[in-house]
Amino acid sequence: MNRIEQLFNRKSERVLNVYFTAGYPTLNDTVSIMQSLEASGADLIEIGIPFSDPIADGPTIQESNGIALDNGMTLKLLLEQLEGVREKVNIPIILMGYINPIVQYGIEAFCQKCEEVGVDGLILPDLPMFEYLEVYKPLFEKHGLLNIFLITPQTSESRIREIDENSNGFIYMVSSASTTGAKTGISQDQEAYFSRIKEMNLKNPTLIGFGISNKETFDKACENANGAIIGSAFIKAISQEGEVANNINEFIQSVKG
């Protein structure tokens, strides 16, 4: 069984998925950040593949993408850095990125390499459902990769049902119609959206992302979903002065409480 499915089989509440951009803050931080995240209590790791036009991301992650690219990070190098990572990190690993670099790398070669290094799932916001079903799904399944779809407050019920039917692992609930980045708390409209999705009793677990930045917003998300995803606030935490491992541990403990 895929590690993501194993996770949700044993834990259905307060699942913490943490995003960071590969190659940030420095080129060779990828594996050490993963080790610190697992040691600090994160349940899932989402590694961003740096891209020059990250359309779903706000200023903080956009900037980290730019710095990572300037540092020399590429998809090829990231996959090389992940060789042997399963000897050091046990929790599920998801790669998040945009389809262009993966097409350039080669879909079959990419999927094969992901399987070799121990990647469990993919988040590709610009991969259309029909294309996934016709072209990508057989390849992903062949190599044990779960594809995680996103939904937003504007996603219709019929579309959410279709996504739920064609998903495994979990569904990524985008908290609002915006890009990533910390917002000022959770609004009443967002709570209504969370409740609406909860009442749909989807077969897949749900994690809420975009705007989740601290214990208050993590707790609120966990009242309405199986957990949450934190990205921009974590990027800011590892950007601060001091030992990165210590910054990671302090941040994770502050969120989990």
C-alpha positions in Angstrom: 0.0 0.0 0.0 1.2 3.5 -0.8 2.6 5.4 2.2 0.0 8.2 1.9 -2.8 5.6 2.2 -1.0 3.9 5.1 -0.8 7.3 6.9 -4.6 8.0 6.6 -5.4 4.4 7.6 -3.7 4.9 10.9 -4.3 8.7 11.4 -7.5 10.5 10.5 -7.1 13.7 12.5 -4.7 16.6 12.7 -2.5 15.4 9.8 0.2 18.0 9.1 1.5 18.3 5.6 4.4 20.8 5.2 5.5 22.3 1.9 8.9 23.6 1.0 10.7 24.5 -2.2 13.5 22.3 -3.3 16.8 24.1 -3.4 15.8 26.8 -0.9 17.3 28.4 1.1 20.4 26.7 -0.3 20.8 24.2 -3.1 21.6 21.1 -1.0 19.1 21.6 1.9 16.5 19.3 0.5 17.2 16.1 2.4 18.2 17.7 5.7 15.0 19.7 5.7 13.0 16.5 5.2 14.8 14.8 8.0 14.2 17.7 10.3 10.5 17.8 9.4 10.0 14.1 10.2 12.0 14.4 13.4 9.8 17.4 14.4 6.5 15.6 13.9 5.3 16.4 10.4 3.1 13.7 8.9 3.7 14.4 5.2 6.3 16.2 3.1 5.4 18.2 0.0 8.4 19.2 -2.0 8.0 22.0 -4.5 9.7 21.7 -7.9 11.0 25.2 -8.6 9.3 26.8 -11.6 9.6 30.2 -13.2 5.9 30.8 -13.3 4.3 29.2 -10.3 0.7 30.4 -11.0 -0.9 29.0 -7.9 1.6 30.5 -5.5 1.8 33.8 -3.7 4.8 36.1 -3.1 6.6 34.0 -0.5 6.7 30.8 -2.5 7.2 32.7 -5.8 10.4 34.2 -4.2 11.6 30.9 -2.9 11.1 29.4 -6.4 13.2 32.2 -7.9 16.0 31.8 -5.4 16.0 28.0 -5.8 16.3 28.4 -9.6 19.1 30.9 -9.1 20.8 28.4 -6.8 20.8 25.9 -9.7 17.9 23.6 -8.7 16.4 21.6 -11.5 14.0 18.6 -11.6 16.8 16.4 -12.6 19.0 17.5 -9.7 16.1 17.2 -7.2 15.5 13.6 -8.2 19.2 12.9 -7.9 19.2 14.5 -4.4 16.3 12.1 -3.4 18.3 9.0 -4.3 18.8 7.1 -1.0 16.3 9.3 0.9 14.3 6.3 1.9 17.2 5.2 4.1 16.7 8.5 6.0 13.1 9.5 5.8 10.0 7.2 6.3 7.0 9.5 6.0 5.2 10.0 2.7 6.8 12.3 0.1 4.8 14.3 -2.5 6.2 16.3 -5.3 4.3 19.5 -6.2 4.9 21.3 -9.4 3.8 22.3 -12.8 3.5 20.0 -15.8 5.9 21.8 -18.1 9.2 20.7 -16.5 7.9 17.1 -16.1 7.0 16.9 -19.8 10.4 18.2 -20.7 12.0 15.6 -18.4 9.8 12.9 -20.0 6.7 11.5 -18.3 7.7 7.8 -18.3 11.2 8.6 -17.1 9.9 10.9 -14.4 7.4 8.4 -13.0 10.1 5.6 -13.1 12.5 7.8 -11.2 9.9 8.8 -8.6 9.2 5.2 -7.9 13.0 4.4 -7.6 13.6 7.2 -5.1 10.4 6.6 -3.1 8.0 9.4 -4.0 4.4 8.5 -3.1 2.3 11.2 -4.8 2.1 14.2 -7.1 0.3 17.5 -7.0 0.1 19.1 -10.4 -2.3 22.0 -10.4 -2.3 22.6 -14.1 -2.9 19.0 -15.1 -6.4 18.8 -16.5 -8.7 15.9 -15.4 -9.3 14.6 -18.9 -5.7 14.5 -19.7 -4.9 12.8 -16.4 -7.4 10.1 -17.1 -6.4 9.5 -20.7 -2.7 9.8 -20.5 -1.2 10.1 -17.0 -3.3 7.8 -14.8 -2.0 4.5 -16.2 1.6 5.7 -15.9 1.1 7.0 -12.3 -0.6 3.8 -11.2 2.1 1.6 -12.9 4.7 3.4 -10.7 2.7 3.6 -7.5 2.1 7.4 -7.6 -1.1 8.9 -6.3 -2.3 12.1 -8.0 -3.7 14.7 -5.6 -6.4 17.0 -7.1 -7.3 20.4 -5.8 -10.7 21.9 -5.2 -11.7 25.5 -4.4 -14.8 27.2 -3.0 -15.9 27.7 -6.6 -15.6 24.0 -7.6 -19.1 22.6 -8.3 -20.5 19.6 -6.4 -20.5 17.5 -9.5 -16.9 18.3 -10.2 -15.9 17.5 -6.6 -17.7 14.1 -6.9 -15.8 13.5 -10.1 -12.5 14.4 -8.4 -13.3 12.2 -5.4 -14.2 9.3 -7.7 -10.9 9.6 -9.5 -8.6 10.3 -6.5 -6.7 8.2 -4.0 -4.8 9.5 -1.0 -6.5 12.8 -0.2 -8.1 15.8 -1.7 -6.4 19.2 -1.5 -9.0 21.8 -0.3 -7.8 25.3 -1.4 -9.2 27.5 1.4 -10.0 30.5 -0.8 -10.0 31.8 -4.3 -6.4 33.1 -4.1 -2.8 32.2 -4.3 -0.8 30.6 -1.4 0.2 32.7 1.6 -0.8 33.6 5.0 -4.2 35.4 5.4 -5.8 37.0 8.4 -7.6 34.1 10.0 -10.5 32.0 8.7 -13.5 33.9 7.4 -17.2 32.9 7.9 -17.4 32.2 4.1 -14.5 29.8 4.4 -16.0 28.0 7.4 -19.2 27.6 5.4 -17.2 26.1 2.5 -15.4 23.8 4.8 -18.7 22.6 6.3 -20.2 22.1 2.9 -17.4 19.8 1.8 -17.4 18.0 5.2 -21.2 17.2 4.7 -20.5 15.7 1.3 -18.9 12.7 3.1 -16.3 12.2 0.4 -14.5 8.8 0.3 -11.1 10.5 0.3 -9.6 12.4 3.3 -9.3 16.2 2.9 -6.5 18.5 3.8 -6.9 22.3 3.8 -4.2 24.5 2.3 -3.6 28.1 1.3 -3.6 30.5 4.2 -2.9 28.0 7.0 0.0 29.5 8.9 -0.1 28.9 12.7 -1.8 26.9 15.5 -5.0 28.9 15.3 -5.6 28.4 11.6 -4.3 24.8 11.7 -6.7 24.0 14.6 -9.6 25.6 12.7 -8.8 23.6 9.5 -8.6 20.4 11.5 -12.1 21.0 12.9 -13.3 20.7 9.3 -10.9 18.3 7.6 -8.4 15.6 8.3 -5.6 18.1 8.5 -3.9 20.9 6.8 -1.1 22.0 4.6 1.4 24.7 5.5 3.7 26.3 2.9 4.4 30.0 3.0 4.7 30.3 6.8 7.2 27.4 6.8 9.2 29.0 4.0 9.4 32.1 6.2 10.4 30.0 9.2 13.4 28.5 7.4 14.3 31.9 6.0 15.1 33.3 9.5 18.6 33.5 11.0 19.8 30.6 13.1 20.1 26.9 12.7 17.6 25.6 10.1 16.9 22.4 12.0 16.1 24.4 15.2 13.9 26.8 13.2 12.0 23.8 11.8 11.4 22.2 15.1 10.3 25.4 16.8 7.9 26.1 13.9 6.3 22.6 13.9 5.9 22.6 17.7 4.3 26.0 17.6 1.7 24.8 15.0 0.9 21.5 16.6 0.8 22.9 20.1 
